[in-house]
């Protein structure tokens, strides 16, 4: 760590980023971290303080997809404008980790929700039915991200079965921490902070209405994010957080709050499914037949686990559902890439013919 940038440690600066920044032959450039992202407008944490920033034209020129642009949590190289409190982002440093999903809609494209996260907290509210299948989906995405997952069961004060539900989730996720919290009472806050030592970054993810912003306010010790009550009819919340923001906690850790995510489609090569459903993968090796469909075949280890109650049928169904989703997505990506390549070859052929002249 060079003495020049030691002040950036509190924002998560690390040798990984210092190495890549040094490779830029930066000169007048300085490193900064994206703290607030609102479309193409940014607020950065820099050694000299907060900077308003916009993107340099060269980033627009070279960008091929949304993931080529800076996102919340990114480290960037900027050209500051002294005396203005502003800067131009000229380069995005390589990401150490990133949490992604498929963009909403029909296009097969990656959307990076947040970058350079050490721990990702999946927040679920206990004021409504606990959705185990959704937790499994988040854990698949976490496995692809490179961040350590923690399941947070918030609003424990509104549930009569909080400890029982925690036990159900702990059995399902096997080895992944499950923290019971109440942002209004302060329960579980110290345990959450234990996952966020100084200089490390966490991100709160989950649907609206689960109390993410209230949790951040409780950890900050002040009301920084707007909060709102959920609908009594169905415990659904409004999107009180309208943008992603990185805040520095009094204890020294950093935390990203995100708007509630309604649609969390998978993105990745399938490794995350295998990791999140490791228990099922182990069962598959015990089946008598290698082509077992896990229905009525004799010697099926999966059916035996379901029959004796050690495997939830819903978990098995979700496992197959996500594998099909990943396979379908990969086919669509391959097909789109093939079409793009054909179009490229067509243009090259057309240019070659157009440039040919008889002697």
Secondary structure as GFF3:
##gff-version 3
##sequence-region A 1 359
A	DSSP	three_ten_helix	3	11	.	.	.	ID=ss1
A	DSSP	alpha_helix	15	22	.	.	.	ID=ss2
A	DSSP	beta_strand	30	38	.	.	.	ID=ss3
A	DSSP	beta_strand	41	46	.	.	.	ID=ss4
A	DSSP	beta_strand	49	55	.	.	.	ID=ss5
A	DSSP	alpha_helix	57	62	.	.	.	ID=ss6
A	DSSP	three_ten_helix	66	68	.	.	.	ID=ss7
A	DSSP	beta_strand	75	81	.	.	.	ID=ss8
A	DSSP	beta_strand	86	92	.	.	.	ID=ss9
A	DSSP	beta_strand	98	102	.	.	.	ID=ss10
A	DSSP	beta_strand	110	115	.	.	.	ID=ss11
A	DSSP	beta_strand	119	125	.	.	.	ID=ss12
A	DSSP	alpha_helix	132	145	.	.	.	ID=ss13
A	DSSP	beta_strand	148	154	.	.	.	ID=ss14
A	DSSP	three_ten_helix	156	158	.	.	.	ID=ss15
A	DSSP	alpha_helix	162	173	.	.	.	ID=ss16
A	DSSP	beta_strand	178	180	.	.	.	ID=ss17
A	DSSP	alpha_helix	189	193	.	.	.	ID=ss18
A	DSSP	beta_strand	201	205	.	.	.	ID=ss19
A	DSSP	alpha_helix	212	220	.	.	.	ID=ss20
A	DSSP	beta_strand	244	248	.	.	.	ID=ss21
A	DSSP	beta_strand	254	257	.	.	.	ID=ss22
A	DSSP	alpha_helix	271	276	.	.	.	ID=ss23
A	DSSP	alpha_helix	278	284	.	.	.	ID=ss24
A	DSSP	alpha_helix	301	307	.	.	.	ID=ss25
A	DSSP	alpha_helix	313	355	.	.	.	ID=ss26
###
